[in-house]
Amino acid sequence: AHIARARGKRQDQVALDGELCAAQDAASEVQRWIEATVLEGYLSADAGQTLYDHYRAIHTGLDQLMETASTALVVDPDLPATA
């Protein structure tokens, strides 16, 4: 949901970064929940590690997206320029 909102805010670098950071926070939170479910025995260590690794990849991808978003900010020529 945060990534979808970020796409809609791609004209505003601050708002875009905020949404992408929120997406990273959500991915980190899921990683904590994965750790808890493994510790409580609801999820095997192997399955937990696999899920954890997927969310680490998402976090890394969001880092890369934030780095490139600042240099590749999409400007819609139909929108008025902001001061």
C-alpha contacts under 8 A as a table, 3 or more apart, distances in Angstrom:
res1	aa1	res2	aa2	distance
1	A	4	A	5.12
1	A	5	R	6.24
1	A	23	A	7.94
2	H	5	R	5.07
2	H	6	A	6.01
2	H	19	E	5.38
2	H	20	L	6.57
2	H	22	A	6.53
2	H	23	A	5.26
3	I	6	A	4.87
3	I	7	R	6.28
3	I	19	E	6.67
3	I	20	L	6.26
3	I	23	A	6.46
4	A	7	R	5.22
4	A	8	G	6.67
5	R	8	G	5.16
5	R	9	K	6.41
5	R	19	E	6.75
6	A	9	K	4.97
6	A	10	R	6.13
6	A	15	A	7.25
6	A	16	L	4.88
6	A	17	D	7.65
6	A	18	G	7.99
6	A	19	E	5.19
6	A	20	L	6.36
7	R	10	R	5.24
7	R	16	L	7.34
8	G	11	Q	7.84
9	K	12	D	5.58
9	K	13	Q	7.68
9	K	15	A	6.08
9	K	16	L	5.35
10	R	13	Q	6.46
10	R	15	A	7.71
10	R	16	L	5.50
10	R	73	L	6.81
10	R	74	V	6.58
11	Q	16	L	7.74
11	Q	73	L	6.85
11	Q	74	V	6.32
11	Q	75	V	6.15
11	Q	76	D	7.74
12	D	15	A	5.42
12	D	16	L	6.00
13	Q	16	L	4.99
13	Q	17	D	6.04
13	Q	69	A	7.89
13	Q	70	S	6.82
13	Q	73	L	7.38
14	V	17	D	5.21
14	V	18	G	6.14
15	A	18	G	4.97
15	A	19	E	6.25
16	L	19	E	5.33
16	L	20	L	6.24
17	D	20	L	5.09
17	D	21	C	6.00
17	D	66	M	6.49
18	G	21	C	5.12
18	G	22	A	6.16
19	E	22	A	4.96
19	E	23	A	6.21
20	L	23	A	4.96
20	L	24	Q	6.31
20	L	62	L	6.60
20	L	66	M	6.98
21	C	24	Q	4.97
21	C	25	D	6.19
22	A	25	D	4.95
22	A	26	A	6.20
23	A	26	A	5.07
23	A	27	A	6.27
23	A	62	L	7.79
24	Q	27	A	5.04
24	Q	28	S	6.17
24	Q	58	I	7.90
24	Q	59	H	5.55
24	Q	62	L	6.70
25	D	28	S	5.05
25	D	29	E	6.14
26	A	29	E	5.01
26	A	30	V	6.31
27	A	30	V	5.15
27	A	31	Q	6.37
27	A	55	Y	5.93
27	A	56	R	7.84
27	A	58	I	7.22
27	A	59	H	6.47
28	S	31	Q	5.00
28	S	32	R	6.48
28	S	55	Y	7.50
28	S	59	H	7.58
29	E	32	R	5.12
29	E	33	W	6.41
30	V	33	W	4.96
30	V	34	I	6.16
30	V	55	Y	7.65
31	Q	34	I	5.02
31	Q	35	E	6.31
31	Q	52	Y	5.67
31	Q	55	Y	6.67
32	R	35	E	5.08
32	R	36	A	6.27
33	W	36	A	4.98
33	W	37	T	6.18
34	I	37	T	5.18
34	I	38	V	6.26
34	I	43	L	7.98
34	I	48	G	6.01
34	I	51	L	7.42
34	I	52	Y	6.71
35	E	38	V	5.23
35	E	39	L	6.19
35	E	48	G	7.07
36	A	39	L	5.05
36	A	40	E	6.11
37	T	40	E	5.12
37	T	41	G	6.09
37	T	42	Y	5.10
37	T	43	L	5.61
37	T	48	G	7.94
38	V	41	G	5.07
38	V	42	Y	5.90
38	V	43	L	4.79
38	V	44	S	5.94
38	V	45	A	5.90
38	V	48	G	6.17
39	L	42	Y	7.77
40	E	43	L	7.82
41	G	44	S	6.68
43	L	47	A	6.51
43	L	48	G	6.14
44	S	47	A	5.28
44	S	48	G	5.98
45	A	48	G	4.98
45	A	49	Q	6.01
46	D	49	Q	5.13
46	D	50	T	6.25
47	A	50	T	5.12
47	A	51	L	6.28
48	G	51	L	5.20
48	G	52	Y	5.93
49	Q	52	Y	4.92
49	Q	53	D	6.00
50	T	53	D	5.19
50	T	54	H	6.39
51	L	54	H	5.09
51	L	55	Y	6.44
52	Y	55	Y	5.24
52	Y	56	R	6.23
53	D	56	R	4.92
53	D	57	A	6.24
54	H	57	A	5.12
54	H	58	I	6.37
55	Y	58	I	4.86
55	Y	59	H	6.14
56	R	59	H	5.01
56	R	60	T	6.16
57	A	60	T	5.03
57	A	61	G	6.04
58	I	61	G	5.02
58	I	62	L	6.17
59	H	62	L	5.15
59	H	63	D	6.35
60	T	63	D	5.01
60	T	64	Q	6.37
61	G	64	Q	5.10
61	G	65	L	6.11
62	L	65	L	4.87
62	L	66	M	6.13
63	D	66	M	5.23
63	D	67	E	6.30
64	Q	67	E	5.06
64	Q	68	T	6.25
65	L	68	T	5.27
65	L	69	A	5.77
66	M	69	A	5.07
66	M	70	S	6.67
67	E	70	S	6.06
67	E	71	T	7.42
68	T	71	T	5.35
68	T	72	A	5.92
69	A	72	A	5.01
69	A	73	L	5.45
70	S	73	L	5.61
76	D	79	L	5.60
77	P	80	P	7.55
